[in-house]
Amino acid sequence: MGKFVITQRKDGEFQFNLKAGNGEIILTSEGYVSKAGCKNGIESVRTNSQEDVRYERIEAKTGRWRFTLKSANGQVIGTSEAYESKAGMEAGIASVKKNGLTEVVDDQMS
């Protein structure tokens, strides 16, 4: 199973990455002013990751694909890496659905 990893950016904001069981980052959060906000973002992934309608699939002009996971109010929770194919992006979404319920949080700021 995957895990959430909380880190702090150079600008002082907190962020989390959702990592798959193989350690690959499958979702990166927006920046949060507080660690509490970051933890709320993780809870939002747990709440929203199982609903397919919460994923916005985006094809770039370069032909690469990415997705964002959004909350019920449309706010972006996290963004994927860029994928070479639509099928690769769909596999990334499936991985977020699989790993997004994990209770494991690696807080590197504690």
C-alpha positions in Angstrom: 0.0 0.0 0.0 1.1 3.6 -0.5 1.7 6.4 1.8 1.4 10.2 2.2 4.6 12.1 2.7 4.4 15.6 4.2 7.3 17.9 3.5 8.0 21.7 3.6 8.8 23.7 0.5 11.6 26.3 0.3 8.9 29.0 0.5 7.8 27.6 3.8 4.5 26.1 2.6 3.7 22.5 3.4 2.8 19.9 0.8 2.1 16.2 0.6 2.9 13.6 -2.0 0.9 10.4 -2.3 3.3 7.6 -3.1 2.4 4.2 -4.5 3.7 1.0 -2.9 6.8 1.1 -5.2 7.7 4.6 -3.9 6.6 6.5 -7.1 4.9 9.8 -6.6 1.4 9.6 -8.0 -0.2 12.8 -6.7 1.4 16.1 -5.5 -0.7 18.6 -3.5 -0.9 22.3 -3.7 1.0 24.3 -1.1 -0.5 24.9 2.3 0.3 27.7 4.8 -0.1 25.3 7.8 0.6 21.7 8.5 -3.0 21.4 9.7 -4.2 22.5 6.3 -1.9 20.0 4.6 -3.4 17.2 6.8 -6.8 18.4 5.8 -5.7 18.0 2.2 -4.8 14.4 2.9 -8.2 13.8 4.4 -9.7 15.3 1.2 -7.8 12.8 -0.9 -9.2 10.0 1.2 -12.7 11.4 0.8 -12.6 12.2 -2.9 -10.1 9.8 -4.5 -12.7 7.0 -4.9 -15.1 9.1 -7.1 -14.2 9.1 -10.8 -16.0 12.4 -11.3 -13.5 14.1 -9.0 -10.7 13.6 -11.6 -10.1 16.1 -14.3 -8.3 14.6 -17.3 -6.2 17.0 -19.2 -4.4 16.6 -22.6 -1.6 19.1 -23.1 -0.8 20.7 -26.5 2.3 18.5 -26.5 0.1 15.4 -26.5 1.0 14.4 -22.9 -1.6 13.7 -20.3 -2.1 14.6 -16.6 -4.9 14.8 -14.2 -6.0 16.8 -11.2 -8.0 15.5 -8.2 -10.7 18.0 -7.1 -12.9 18.3 -4.0 -16.7 18.5 -4.2 -16.4 22.3 -4.4 -14.0 22.1 -7.4 -10.9 23.0 -5.5 -7.7 21.2 -6.7 -6.4 18.8 -4.1 -3.5 17.4 -6.1 -2.0 17.1 -9.5 -0.3 14.2 -11.3 2.9 14.0 -13.2 2.7 14.2 -17.0 2.1 10.9 -18.8 3.1 9.9 -22.4 -0.3 8.4 -23.1 -4.0 8.6 -22.0 -3.7 4.9 -20.9 -0.7 5.8 -18.7 -2.8 8.6 -17.1 -5.7 6.3 -16.5 -3.3 3.9 -14.8 -2.2 6.8 -12.6 -5.8 7.5 -11.6 -6.3 3.8 -10.8 -3.2 4.0 -8.6 -4.5 7.1 -6.7 -7.8 5.2 -6.2 -6.0 2.2 -4.8 -3.5 4.1 -2.6 -5.6 7.2 -1.7 -7.3 5.5 1.3 -4.0 4.6 3.0 -3.8 5.7 6.7 0.0 5.8 6.5 1.4 9.3 6.8 5.2 9.9 6.8 5.4 13.4 8.4 9.0 14.5 7.6 8.4 17.7 9.5 7.8 16.2 13.0 
